Amino acid sequence: MGIFDLKKMHDIYERELLKQTSPYRYYIENIERKDNGGTLLGSSPLFYDIREKIPDDYAKAERMRIASLKDDEKDLFLFLGDLFSDLKITLCNAKGTLYLIFMNSDCEADSEIIWSELSKGIKGVCYFDQDYVNDNGRLAPFFKPDFSYDTFMHLNYIRDIFAIDLETAFKVYRDLSVREDTKEAELFFLYGCLMSHTPVHIGKTAIHIRSDERTEEEIYDRYYRENSSEDILNAYEDLRRKKGYSQEKERYYLSIIIPSKDNGRVLKHCLDSILNASDLKKLKLQIIVVDNGSREEEKQFIVDLIEGINKKTGESVWAEYIYEPMEFNFSKMCDIGARASKGNLLMFMNDDIETGDPESLYRMCVYASNEEAGITGIKLLYPGSDLIQHAGVTDLDCGPSHKLQHHSDSKVYYFGINRFVINVMAVTAACFVLTREKYFNLNGFNDKMKVGYNDVDLCLKAFEKGYRNVVLNDTFMYHHESLSRGTDSLDDGKYTRLQMERSLLYREHPVLKERRDPFYSSRLIRDTLDYSVNVMPEYEKRKTRSHVRIPEENELKWLKTVHVDKNVHFNIESGKKGRAIDTDQSDYIEIEGWGLRNKADNSLYIRELFLIPESITEGNKDKVIDPVCVSLFPKKREDVIKVYKDSKKAELSGFVAKIPVDIIEKNVEYLTVFIMTSVITGKRYKALGEIYECKE
């Protein structure tokens, strides 16, 4: 192997180390550069600051083939200069179309990206992605969603970098009625521009905003504070009111449908929280409990509970109990309740929900009653904690998932994603609201999905009809998740059913297989529940599996006779079972540990793990159990290199093996043998480990 190949091996190692150490830097150097090819130009001859005196003969400037400024153009520029006083505003000509470009005043702009995109002749508003930069480099990328109306009506997430063609800006300026209040006028002007044409999201990072904050968490916190100040909140409230968005009624008639069985005490807690938290001057409630076959004592408890509610509450609340023994089918039970409902709004609620904010029910009704609204959900927390259970459903590689699940709501995540009202593809039926008319127009829940994904299916039907689904992350309820039926992923039978229901969901909605969630950028991670750049080491990806082969006879002979190398060290630290994502995949055994060769350049070795059957139990006596060799995914382990200080390029000495579950026999003791093969000489080095046995 020559010098070039050695350099290639070192480059591969450094890229993998960078991926695991600094995912965003890896993205910038290995993905963004290929996609963009742009360089920071700062001030370009193509861009003119509208606050400076633009020469009347700027038609003669390079690529600026237009007539001299008109008086109304100057008036518009003066107005916008005052209105967006904290932004840079420049004018450019992109192949004959004039654009106004608005950007954060303390930023560097990639003008080549902006120019090339505007040259496509976009009408109305287009906006770009952004990130931040401090003395340590770029951080905190804001990979934005496609235009999300409800999100914008609570958070101006496009403001730091967007462009408007001059013709649209003029039209909105002439029609603008609000001019005296800067924040209010700014929102109304931008709203008018956004509504003129379908806004275009350019998924490229066009600006880098200078930041004094040292961490992404600090940037998110500041962003949230700046976008939730009193003057901004008041301006948004006025915009929503004047545009007929979420107009409040004197009173809503809400039917709350709660499937429940053998869970009377939990149900009572749920109903008490509804009655205690509801403002019955604003809400008329019909509560419908659908029971699929509680045992007699539980049934009587619920009957007494319902009668007690009706005696206490009068006409403001009426509770009903539908007892219909049958196999548990959440979809069918909800539909039974919906057909018995009287309210013009339907809320589907688990019996383990506990209301928190006393305004939450009313606010959900306000949003759900909008003509263009689909299904309205709410942030759910685990009881007695600030841990998030639900803040919206996102389409990930593993299927529709609860982003930020188990994360503490005490922190601000990803530019306030857990603090604002946002559009999402789906919300959980643990608690959501839609109009009765839309429920039946959408044909309700799919009763073939008895337990899982029925809520996602209904939300996607609304989404595909053009309705907007929304989650209220500025309020909350508590959810004692899966209290009544356990956790599906821990039970083989339930997990198989869950996989089948997910497959049905994919057949019904091909958009999921296309991985096209418009509210979640493809540049964001698709395999975990946090928000970060979509760069992952292979060992973290749920779909990856180790390459498995049966060793040749001469290999096994060599393994038995060759001496252990005193410089090769390894250890297996854990083994556990992992679940497959799709029905066409297998579950896997995940083995994690570390291994290196001391006093050597570890980037120049291929590592493999051999599992040699040693002791076989009585039940496996008649089986032919083959030894196996599995490939290993590298994992960064700083703790190991602190011990083996003479090793070189050993930061990736950790490893993860992901072996299909049918390869490893249960209750068989395997001798573990760790092999390192030099890519230069082909020589192999061996270390023996402890006995491994799979007992799951």
C-alpha positions as CSV (number, residue, x, y, z in Angstrom):
1,M,0.0,0.0,0.0
2,G,1.4,3.4,-1.0
3,I,1.6,6.8,0.6
4,F,-1.6,7.8,-1.1
5,D,-3.5,4.9,0.4
6,L,-2.2,5.6,3.9
7,K,-3.4,9.2,3.5
8,K,-6.8,7.8,2.4
9,M,-7.1,5.6,5.4
10,H,-6.2,8.5,7.7
11,D,-8.7,10.7,5.9
12,I,-11.4,8.1,6.4
13,Y,-10.5,7.9,10.1
14,E,-10.5,11.6,10.6
15,R,-13.9,12.0,8.8
16,E,-15.5,9.4,11.1
17,L,-13.9,11.0,14.2
18,L,-15.2,14.4,13.0
19,K,-18.7,12.9,12.5
20,Q,-18.8,11.6,16.0
21,T,-17.2,14.7,17.6
22,S,-18.6,17.6,15.6
23,P,-21.6,16.5,13.5
24,Y,-22.3,20.1,12.2
25,R,-18.7,20.7,11.2
26,Y,-18.8,17.3,9.4
27,Y,-22.0,18.4,7.7
28,I,-20.4,21.7,6.6
29,E,-17.3,20.1,5.2
30,N,-18.7,17.0,3.6
31,I,-22.3,17.7,2.7
32,E,-23.0,21.5,2.6
33,R,-20.0,22.3,0.4
34,K,-21.1,19.8,-2.2
35,D,-24.7,21.0,-2.2
36,N,-23.9,24.8,-2.2
37,G,-20.5,25.4,-3.6
38,G,-20.8,29.0,-2.4
39,T,-18.3,31.2,-0.7
40,L,-18.9,34.2,1.6
41,L,-18.7,37.3,-0.4
42,G,-20.1,39.9,2.1
43,S,-20.8,43.0,0.0
44,S,-21.5,42.1,-3.7
45,P,-21.9,44.5,-6.6
46,L,-25.2,42.8,-7.2
47,F,-26.7,44.1,-3.8
48,Y,-27.5,47.7,-3.1
49,D,-28.3,49.0,0.4
50,I,-31.7,50.8,0.2
51,R,-30.8,53.1,3.1
52,E,-27.9,54.6,1.2
53,K,-28.4,56.9,-1.7
54,I,-29.0,54.6,-4.6
55,P,-27.7,56.4,-7.8
56,D,-30.3,57.2,-10.4
57,D,-28.1,55.7,-13.0
58,Y,-27.8,52.3,-11.2
59,A,-29.4,50.9,-14.3
60,K,-25.8,51.1,-15.7
61,A,-24.4,49.0,-12.9
62,E,-23.4,45.4,-13.6
63,R,-26.5,43.3,-14.3
64,M,-28.8,46.1,-13.1
65,R,-30.7,46.8,-16.3
66,I,-33.7,48.8,-15.0
67,A,-34.9,52.3,-15.2
68,S,-34.2,55.1,-12.7
69,L,-35.9,55.1,-9.3
70,K,-39.4,56.4,-9.2
71,D,-40.9,58.4,-6.3
72,D,-43.1,55.6,-5.1
73,E,-40.0,53.3,-5.0
74,K,-38.2,55.8,-2.8
75,D,-41.3,56.0,-0.5
76,L,-41.4,52.3,-0.2
77,F,-37.7,52.1,0.6
78,L,-38.0,54.8,3.3
79,F,-41.0,53.0,4.8
80,L,-39.3,49.7,4.9
81,G,-36.1,51.2,6.2
82,D,-38.0,52.6,9.2
83,L,-40.2,49.5,9.6
84,F,-37.3,46.9,9.6
85,S,-34.9,49.3,11.3
86,D,-32.8,46.4,12.8
87,L,-32.3,44.5,9.5
88,K,-30.1,45.0,6.5
89,I,-32.3,45.6,3.4
90,T,-30.7,45.4,0.0
91,L,-31.9,45.5,-3.5
92,C,-30.8,43.3,-6.3
93,N,-31.7,42.4,-9.9
94,A,-31.8,38.7,-10.5
95,K,-32.2,38.1,-14.3
96,G,-34.6,41.0,-14.7
97,T,-36.6,40.6,-11.5
98,L,-36.0,43.1,-8.7
99,Y,-35.9,41.7,-5.2
100,L,-35.7,43.2,-1.7
101,I,-33.5,41.1,0.6
102,F,-34.0,41.4,4.3
103,M,-31.4,39.9,6.7
104,N,-30.1,40.1,10.2
105,S,-27.9,43.2,10.6
106,D,-25.1,41.3,12.3
107,C,-24.5,38.5,9.8
108,E,-22.3,37.4,6.9
109,A,-24.3,36.5,3.8
110,D,-23.5,33.9,1.1
111,S,-24.6,36.1,-1.8
112,E,-24.0,33.4,-4.4
113,I,-26.6,31.2,-2.8
114,I,-29.1,34.1,-2.6
115,W,-28.4,35.2,-6.2
116,S,-28.6,31.7,-7.7
117,E,-32.0,31.0,-6.0
118,L,-33.6,34.4,-6.8
119,S,-32.5,34.0,-10.4
120,K,-35.1,31.2,-10.7
121,G,-37.8,33.9,-10.8
122,I,-39.5,33.3,-7.4
123,K,-42.6,35.4,-6.8
124,G,-43.7,36.6,-3.4
125,V,-41.6,35.7,-0.4
126,C,-38.8,33.2,-0.2
127,Y,-36.8,32.5,2.9
128,F,-33.6,30.7,3.7
129,D,-32.0,28.6,6.4
130,Q,-29.4,30.2,8.8
131,D,-26.9,29.4,11.5
132,Y,-24.8,31.3,14.0
133,V,-21.1,32.0,14.3
134,N,-18.9,32.8,17.3
135,D,-15.1,32.7,17.9
136,N,-15.2,28.8,17.8
137,G,-16.9,28.7,14.4
138,R,-20.4,28.0,13.1
139,L,-23.1,26.4,15.3
140,A,-26.8,26.2,15.9
141,P,-28.1,25.6,12.3
142,F,-31.8,26.7,11.9
143,F,-33.1,24.3,9.3
144,K,-36.6,25.6,8.9
145,P,-39.9,24.0,7.9
146,D,-41.7,24.6,4.7
147,F,-44.1,27.5,5.1
148,S,-46.2,26.7,8.2
149,Y,-49.1,29.2,8.5
150,D,-50.0,28.6,12.2
151,T,-46.3,28.5,13.2
152,F,-45.9,31.9,11.5
153,M,-48.9,33.3,13.3
154,H,-47.0,32.8,16.6
155,L,-43.4,33.0,15.6
156,N,-41.7,35.0,12.8
157,Y,-39.2,32.2,12.0
158,I,-38.4,33.6,8.5
159,R,-37.5,37.2,9.6
160,D,-33.7,36.8,9.8
161,I,-33.3,36.1,6.1
162,F,-36.0,36.5,3.4
163,A,-36.5,38.1,0.0
164,I,-39.6,39.6,-1.7
165,D,-39.9,40.6,-5.3
166,L,-40.4,44.3,-5.6
167,E,-43.7,44.1,-7.4
168,T,-45.3,42.1,-4.5
169,A,-43.7,44.5,-2.0
170,F,-45.3,47.5,-3.8
171,K,-48.7,45.9,-3.9
172,V,-48.8,45.1,-0.2
173,Y,-47.3,48.5,0.7
174,R,-50.1,50.3,-1.2
175,D,-52.8,48.2,0.5
176,L,-51.3,48.3,4.0
177,S,-53.7,49.8,6.5
178,V,-51.6,49.6,9.7
179,R,-48.6,51.9,9.7
180,E,-48.4,53.7,13.1
181,D,-47.2,50.8,15.3
182,T,-43.9,49.4,14.1
183,K,-44.2,45.8,15.3
184,E,-47.8,45.5,14.3
185,A,-47.2,47.2,10.9
186,E,-44.2,44.9,10.3
187,L,-46.2,41.8,10.9
188,F,-49.1,43.0,8.7
189,F,-46.7,43.9,5.8
190,L,-45.0,40.6,6.0
191,Y,-48.3,38.7,6.3
192,G,-49.6,40.4,3.2
193,C,-46.4,39.4,1.2
194,L,-46.7,35.8,2.5
195,M,-50.3,35.5,1.4
196,S,-49.7,36.9,-2.1
197,H,-48.0,33.8,-3.4
198,T,-47.1,30.4,-1.9
199,P,-44.0,31.2,0.2
200,V,-40.9,29.3,-1.0
201,H,-38.5,27.8,1.5
202,I,-34.9,27.5,0.2
203,G,-33.2,24.8,2.2
204,K,-29.8,26.3,2.1
205,T,-27.9,28.2,4.7
206,A,-27.6,31.7,3.3
207,I,-26.5,33.7,6.4
208,H,-24.3,33.2,9.4
209,I,-25.4,35.4,12.4
210,R,-22.8,36.7,14.8
211,S,-23.5,35.5,18.3
212,D,-22.1,36.2,21.7
213,E,-23.6,33.0,23.1
214,R,-21.2,30.1,23.5
215,T,-23.6,27.2,23.1
216,E,-26.6,26.2,21.1
217,E,-28.8,26.1,24.2
218,E,-28.0,29.7,25.0
219,I,-28.8,30.7,21.4
220,Y,-32.2,28.9,21.6
221,D,-33.0,30.6,24.9
222,R,-32.2,34.0,23.6
223,Y,-34.2,33.4,20.4
224,Y,-37.2,32.4,22.4
225,R,-37.0,35.4,24.7
226,E,-36.6,37.8,21.8
227,N,-39.6,36.3,20.0
228,S,-41.9,36.3,23.1
229,S,-41.5,39.8,24.3
230,E,-44.7,41.7,25.3
231,D,-44.8,44.0,22.2
232,I,-44.3,41.0,19.8
233,L,-47.0,38.9,21.6
234,N,-49.4,41.9,21.4
235,A,-48.7,42.5,17.8
236,Y,-49.4,38.8,17.0
237,E,-52.6,38.8,19.0
238,D,-53.8,41.8,17.0
239,L,-52.8,40.2,13.7
240,R,-54.7,37.0,14.5
241,R,-57.8,39.0,15.6
242,K,-57.9,41.2,12.6
243,K,-57.3,38.4,10.1
244,G,-60.2,36.3,11.6
245,Y,-57.7,33.7,12.9
246,S,-58.9,31.8,16.0
247,Q,-61.8,34.1,16.8
248,E,-63.1,33.3,20.2
249,K,-66.8,32.4,20.7
250,E,-68.8,33.1,23.8
251,R,-69.2,29.3,24.3
252,Y,-68.2,26.1,22.6
253,Y,-70.1,22.8,22.8
254,L,-67.4,20.1,23.3
255,S,-68.0,16.4,23.4
256,I,-65.2,14.6,25.2
257,I,-64.9,10.9,24.2
258,I,-62.9,8.7,26.6
259,P,-62.4,5.0,26.0
260,S,-61.9,3.1,29.3
261,K,-62.0,-0.4,30.7
262,D,-61.4,-1.6,34.3
263,N,-59.7,1.7,35.2
264,G,-62.3,3.4,37.3
265,R,-60.0,5.2,39.8
266,V,-57.8,6.5,37.0
267,L,-60.9,7.6,35.0
268,K,-62.2,9.4,38.1
269,H,-59.0,11.4,38.4
270,C,-59.2,12.3,34.7
271,L,-62.9,13.4,35.0
272,D,-62.2,15.4,38.2
273,S,-59.4,17.2,36.5
274,I,-61.6,18.1,33.5
275,L,-64.3,19.5,35.7
276,N,-61.9,21.4,38.0
277,A,-60.0,22.9,35.1
278,S,-62.8,23.8,32.8
279,D,-64.4,27.3,32.6
280,L,-68.0,26.3,32.2
281,K,-69.0,29.8,31.2
282,K,-67.0,29.3,28.0
283,L,-67.6,25.6,27.5
284,K,-70.6,23.3,27.4
285,L,-69.4,19.7,28.0
286,Q,-70.7,16.3,27.0
287,I,-68.5,13.6,28.5
288,I,-68.9,10.2,26.9
289,V,-67.2,7.2,28.5
290,V,-67.0,4.2,26.2
291,D,-66.3,0.9,28.0
292,N,-65.5,-2.3,26.1
293,G,-66.2,-4.7,29.0
294,S,-65.2,-3.8,32.5
295,R,-65.8,-6.4,35.2
296,E,-68.9,-5.9,37.2
297,E,-67.5,-4.0,40.2
298,E,-65.6,-1.6,38.0
299,K,-68.7,-1.1,35.8
300,Q,-70.8,-0.2,38.9
301,F,-68.0,2.2,40.1
302,I,-68.2,4.0,36.7
303,V,-72.0,4.1,36.7
304,D,-72.0,5.7,40.1
305,L,-69.2,8.1,39.0
306,I,-71.3,9.2,35.9
307,E,-74.5,9.7,38.0
308,G,-72.6,11.7,40.5
309,I,-71.3,14.1,37.8
310,N,-74.8,14.6,36.4
311,K,-76.2,15.4,39.8
312,K,-73.5,18.0,40.6
313,T,-73.0,19.9,37.4
314,G,-76.4,20.6,36.0
315,E,-76.9,21.6,32.3
316,S,-73.3,22.8,31.8
317,V,-72.0,19.2,31.8
318,W,-73.7,16.0,30.9
319,A,-71.9,12.7,31.3
320,E,-72.9,9.4,29.5
321,Y,-71.7,5.8,29.9
322,I,-71.7,3.4,26.9
323,Y,-71.0,-0.2,27.9
324,E,-70.3,-2.4,25.0
325,P,-68.2,-5.6,25.6
326,M,-65.8,-6.3,22.8
327,E,-62.1,-6.8,22.0
328,F,-60.1,-3.7,22.7
329,N,-60.2,-1.5,19.6
330,F,-59.4,2.1,20.3
331,S,-60.6,3.3,16.9
332,K,-63.9,1.5,17.1
333,M,-64.5,2.8,20.7
334,C,-63.8,6.3,19.6
335,D,-66.2,6.0,16.7
336,I,-68.9,4.7,19.0
337,G,-68.5,7.8,21.1
338,A,-68.4,10.1,18.2
339,R,-71.7,8.8,16.9
340,A,-73.3,9.4,20.3
341,S,-71.9,12.9,20.5
342,K,-74.0,16.1,20.4
343,G,-71.2,18.8,20.4
344,N,-70.0,20.5,17.3
345,L,-66.4,19.8,18.5
346,L,-65.1,16.4,19.4
347,M,-62.2,15.8,21.8
348,F,-60.7,12.3,22.0
349,M,-59.0,11.7,25.3
350,N,-57.2,8.8,27.1
351,D,-58.6,8.0,30.5
352,D,-55.0,8.6,31.9
353,I,-55.0,12.3,31.0
354,E,-54.9,15.0,33.7
355,T,-55.6,18.5,32.6
356,G,-53.0,21.1,33.7
357,D,-53.6,24.6,32.4
358,P,-57.2,25.6,33.2
359,E,-57.4,27.4,29.8
360,S,-56.2,24.4,27.8
361,L,-59.6,22.9,26.8
362,Y,-61.0,26.2,25.8
363,R,-57.8,27.2,23.8
364,M,-57.9,23.9,21.9
365,C,-61.5,24.6,21.0
366,V,-60.6,28.0,19.7
367,Y,-57.9,26.6,17.3
368,A,-59.9,23.6,16.2
369,S,-62.9,25.7,15.2
370,N,-61.0,27.5,12.5
371,E,-62.3,26.7,9.1
372,E,-58.9,25.6,7.8
373,A,-57.9,23.8,11.0
374,G,-57.4,20.1,10.9
375,I,-56.7,18.5,14.3
376,T,-55.5,20.4,17.3
377,G,-53.3,18.7,19.9
378,I,-51.5,19.8,23.0
379,K,-48.1,19.4,24.7
380,L,-48.2,16.5,27.2
381,L,-45.9,16.0,30.2
382,Y,-45.3,12.9,32.3
383,P,-47.1,13.4,35.7
384,G,-45.2,14.8,38.6
385,S,-42.4,16.0,36.3
386,D,-41.4,18.4,33.6
387,L,-40.5,15.6,31.1
388,I,-42.1,15.8,27.7
389,Q,-44.3,12.9,26.5
390,H,-45.7,14.7,23.4
391,A,-44.9,17.9,21.6
392,G,-46.0,16.9,18.1
393,V,-45.5,13.9,15.9
394,T,-42.8,13.9,13.3
395,D,-42.2,11.5,10.5
396,L,-38.8,9.8,11.1
397,D,-37.0,6.8,9.6
398,C,-38.4,4.6,12.3
399,G,-42.0,5.9,11.6
400,P,-44.1,8.7,13.1
401,S,-42.5,9.6,16.5
402,H,-42.9,11.9,19.5
403,K,-40.0,14.4,19.1
404,L,-38.5,15.5,22.4
405,Q,-40.0,12.6,24.3
406,H,-38.4,12.2,27.8
407,H,-36.6,15.6,27.4
408,S,-37.0,18.2,30.2
409,D,-39.5,21.0,29.3
410,S,-37.5,23.3,31.6
411,K,-35.2,23.9,28.7
412,V,-35.8,25.7,25.4
413,Y,-35.2,23.4,22.4
414,Y,-34.5,24.2,18.8
415,F,-35.5,27.8,18.5
416,G,-38.5,27.4,20.9
417,I,-40.0,24.3,19.3
418,N,-41.4,23.3,22.7
419,R,-42.7,26.8,23.5
420,F,-44.7,28.0,20.5
421,V,-47.8,26.9,18.7
422,I,-46.6,25.0,15.6
423,N,-47.8,23.1,12.6
424,V,-47.1,19.3,12.6
425,M,-48.1,16.4,10.4
426,A,-49.8,14.7,13.3
427,V,-50.7,14.9,17.0
428,T,-51.6,12.2,19.5
429,A,-55.1,11.1,20.2
430,A,-54.3,10.9,23.9
431,C,-55.8,14.3,23.6
432,F,-56.8,16.1,20.5
433,V,-59.8,18.1,19.1
434,L,-61.5,18.5,15.7
435,T,-64.9,19.5,14.5
436,R,-67.6,16.8,14.4
437,E,-68.2,17.6,10.8
438,K,-64.6,17.1,9.8
439,Y,-64.4,13.9,11.8
440,F,-67.1,12.3,9.7
441,N,-66.0,13.9,6.5
442,L,-62.6,12.2,7.0
443,N,-64.4,8.9,7.8
444,G,-63.1,8.9,11.3
445,F,-60.6,6.5,12.8
446,N,-59.6,3.4,10.8
447,D,-60.8,0.4,12.9
448,K,-58.2,-1.8,11.2
449,M,-55.7,0.1,13.4
450,K,-57.0,-1.2,16.7
451,V,-54.3,0.3,19.0
452,G,-51.4,2.1,17.2
453,Y,-51.1,4.8,14.6
454,N,-54.9,5.3,14.3
455,D,-54.4,8.9,15.4
456,V,-51.6,9.5,12.9
457,D,-53.8,8.0,10.2
458,L,-56.7,10.4,11.0
459,C,-54.3,13.4,11.1
460,L,-52.8,12.5,7.8
461,K,-56.2,12.2,6.2
462,A,-56.8,15.8,7.4
463,F,-53.4,16.9,6.2
464,E,-53.9,15.3,2.8
465,K,-57.3,17.2,2.5
466,G,-55.4,20.5,3.0
467,Y,-56.3,21.0,6.6
468,R,-53.6,22.3,9.0
469,N,-52.8,20.2,12.1
470,V,-51.4,22.1,15.1
471,V,-49.9,21.4,18.5
472,L,-50.2,23.9,21.3
473,N,-46.8,23.8,22.9
474,D,-47.5,27.0,24.9
475,T,-49.8,25.1,27.2
476,F,-49.9,21.5,28.5
477,M,-51.6,18.5,30.1
478,Y,-50.3,15.5,32.0
479,H,-50.3,12.0,30.5
480,H,-49.9,8.8,32.5
481,E,-48.8,7.1,29.3
482,S,-49.8,3.5,28.6
483,L,-50.9,3.1,32.2
484,S,-53.8,0.9,31.3
485,R,-52.2,-1.5,28.7
486,G,-48.5,-1.4,29.3
487,T,-45.7,-0.5,26.9
488,D,-46.1,-2.2,23.5
489,S,-42.4,-2.4,22.6
490,L,-41.7,-4.6,25.6
491,D,-44.1,-7.4,24.6
492,D,-43.4,-9.5,21.5
493,G,-47.0,-10.0,20.6
494,K,-47.9,-6.3,21.0
495,Y,-44.8,-5.2,19.1
496,T,-45.7,-7.5,16.2
497,R,-49.1,-5.9,16.1
498,L,-47.6,-2.5,16.2
499,Q,-45.4,-3.3,13.2
500,M,-48.4,-4.5,11.3
501,E,-50.4,-1.4,12.0
502,R,-47.4,0.7,11.0
503,S,-47.2,-1.2,7.7
504,L,-50.9,-0.5,7.1
505,L,-50.3,3.2,7.8
506,Y,-47.5,3.3,5.2
507,R,-49.8,1.6,2.6
508,E,-52.6,4.1,3.3
509,H,-50.2,7.1,3.2
510,P,-47.3,6.8,0.7
511,V,-46.1,10.3,1.8
512,L,-44.5,8.6,4.8
513,K,-42.4,6.3,2.7
514,E,-41.2,9.4,0.8
515,R,-39.9,10.8,4.1
516,R,-41.5,14.1,3.2
517,D,-42.6,15.8,6.4
518,P,-42.9,19.5,5.3
519,F,-42.6,20.6,8.9
520,Y,-39.3,18.9,9.6
521,S,-36.3,19.6,7.4
522,S,-34.5,16.7,5.7
523,R,-31.3,18.2,7.1
524,L,-32.4,17.4,10.7
525,I,-31.7,14.1,12.3
526,R,-34.2,11.3,11.3
527,D,-33.3,8.6,13.8
528,T,-33.4,10.2,17.3
529,L,-35.9,12.3,19.3
530,D,-33.8,15.4,19.7
531,Y,-33.1,18.2,17.2
532,S,-29.7,18.2,15.6
533,V,-28.0,18.0,12.1
534,N,-28.7,14.8,10.2
535,V,-25.3,13.3,10.7
536,M,-25.0,10.0,12.6
537,P,-22.4,7.4,13.0
538,E,-23.5,4.0,11.7
539,Y,-23.8,2.4,15.1
540,E,-26.6,4.8,16.1
541,K,-28.8,4.1,13.1
542,R,-31.6,1.8,13.8
543,K,-31.5,0.1,10.4
544,T,-27.9,-0.7,10.3
545,R,-26.7,-4.3,10.9
546,S,-23.2,-5.7,11.1
547,H,-21.9,-7.8,8.2
548,V,-22.0,-11.4,9.3
549,R,-20.1,-14.3,7.8
550,I,-19.2,-17.9,8.7
551,P,-15.5,-18.2,9.1
552,E,-13.6,-20.6,6.7
553,E,-12.1,-23.8,8.1
554,N,-8.5,-22.5,7.8
555,E,-9.5,-19.4,9.6
556,L,-10.9,-21.3,12.6
557,K,-7.7,-23.4,12.6
558,W,-5.6,-20.2,12.7
559,L,-7.8,-18.8,15.5
560,K,-7.1,-21.8,17.7
561,T,-3.3,-22.0,17.1
562,V,-2.1,-18.4,16.8
563,H,-0.7,-16.8,19.9
564,V,-2.5,-13.8,21.6
565,D,-0.8,-10.5,20.8
566,K,0.2,-8.8,24.0
567,N,-0.4,-5.3,22.5
568,V,-4.0,-6.1,21.5
569,H,-6.6,-5.3,24.2
570,F,-10.3,-5.6,24.1
571,N,-13.4,-5.9,26.3
572,I,-17.1,-6.5,25.9
573,E,-19.1,-4.3,28.2
574,S,-22.7,-4.9,27.3
575,G,-25.2,-6.9,25.2
576,K,-28.9,-6.2,24.7
577,K,-31.7,-6.9,22.2
578,G,-32.7,-4.2,19.8
579,R,-36.0,-3.9,18.0
580,A,-36.4,-3.8,14.2
581,I,-38.2,-0.8,12.6
582,D,-40.1,-2.5,9.7
583,T,-41.6,-6.0,9.3
584,D,-39.0,-6.8,6.6
585,Q,-36.2,-6.4,9.1
586,S,-35.0,-8.5,12.0
587,D,-34.5,-7.7,15.6
588,Y,-30.8,-7.7,16.6
589,I,-28.4,-8.3,19.4
590,E,-26.3,-5.3,20.1
591,I,-22.8,-6.0,21.6
592,E,-20.8,-3.0,22.8
593,G,-17.2,-2.8,23.9
594,W,-13.8,-1.5,22.9
595,G,-10.6,-2.9,21.3
596,L,-7.3,-1.5,20.1
597,R,-3.6,-2.3,19.4
598,N,-1.3,-0.4,21.7
599,K,1.9,1.2,20.3
600,A,0.3,1.2,16.8
601,D,-1.7,3.4,14.4
602,N,-5.2,2.0,14.9
603,S,-6.6,3.8,11.9
604,L,-4.7,1.2,9.7
605,Y,-6.5,-1.9,11.1
606,I,-9.7,-3.7,10.3
607,R,-11.4,-5.0,13.4
608,E,-13.7,-8.1,13.6
609,L,-15.3,-10.0,16.4
610,F,-15.5,-13.8,16.2
611,L,-18.0,-15.8,18.3
612,I,-17.0,-19.4,18.7
613,P,-19.6,-21.8,20.3
614,E,-18.1,-23.4,23.4
615,S,-20.8,-24.8,25.7
616,I,-24.2,-25.9,24.4
617,T,-27.2,-26.6,26.6
618,E,-29.3,-29.8,26.5
619,G,-32.0,-28.1,24.4
620,N,-29.5,-27.2,21.7
621,K,-27.7,-30.6,21.5
622,D,-29.1,-31.6,18.1
623,K,-28.5,-28.2,16.5
624,V,-25.5,-27.3,14.3
625,I,-24.3,-24.1,15.7
626,D,-21.9,-22.3,13.5
627,P,-19.2,-19.8,14.6
628,V,-19.7,-16.4,13.2
629,C,-17.5,-13.4,12.4
630,V,-19.1,-9.9,12.6
631,S,-18.0,-6.5,11.5
632,L,-17.8,-3.7,14.0
633,F,-19.0,-0.1,13.9
634,P,-16.4,2.3,15.4
635,K,-17.4,4.4,18.4
636,K,-15.5,7.3,20.0
637,R,-14.1,6.4,23.5
638,E,-11.9,9.0,25.1
639,D,-11.8,7.0,28.4
640,V,-9.9,4.2,26.6
641,I,-7.2,6.3,25.1
642,K,-6.5,7.9,28.5
643,V,-5.4,4.4,29.7
644,Y,-3.6,3.3,26.6
645,K,-1.5,6.4,26.0
646,D,1.0,4.8,23.6
647,S,-1.7,4.0,21.1
648,K,-2.1,6.3,18.0
649,K,-5.4,7.3,16.4
650,A,-7.3,5.2,18.9
651,E,-10.1,7.7,19.7
652,L,-12.5,5.4,17.8
653,S,-11.4,2.3,19.8
654,G,-15.0,1.7,20.9
655,F,-17.2,-0.6,18.9
656,V,-20.7,-1.7,18.4
657,A,-21.8,-5.0,16.8
658,K,-25.5,-5.2,15.6
659,I,-26.1,-8.9,14.9
660,P,-29.4,-10.2,13.5
661,V,-31.1,-12.0,16.3
662,D,-31.5,-15.3,14.5
663,I,-27.7,-15.6,14.1
664,I,-27.0,-15.9,17.9
665,E,-28.5,-18.9,19.6
666,K,-29.9,-18.4,23.1
667,N,-28.3,-20.2,26.0
668,V,-25.2,-21.0,24.1
669,E,-21.8,-19.9,25.5
670,Y,-19.6,-18.3,22.9
671,L,-15.9,-17.7,23.2
672,T,-15.2,-14.1,22.0
673,V,-12.1,-13.5,19.8
674,F,-11.1,-10.0,18.7
675,I,-9.0,-9.8,15.5
676,M,-7.2,-6.7,14.1
677,T,-6.0,-7.0,10.5
678,S,-3.4,-4.6,9.2
679,V,-4.4,-3.0,5.9
680,I,-0.8,-2.6,5.0
681,T,0.7,-6.0,5.6
682,G,-2.5,-8.2,6.0
683,K,-1.1,-9.5,9.2
684,R,-3.7,-10.4,11.9
685,Y,-3.4,-9.9,15.6
686,K,-5.6,-11.7,18.2
687,A,-7.0,-11.2,21.7
688,L,-9.3,-13.4,23.6
689,G,-12.3,-12.1,25.6
690,E,-14.7,-13.5,28.1
691,I,-17.5,-15.9,27.4
692,Y,-20.7,-14.3,25.9
693,E,-24.1,-15.8,26.3
694,C,-27.4,-14.4,24.9
695,K,-30.2,-15.1,27.4
696,E,-33.0,-12.8,26.0
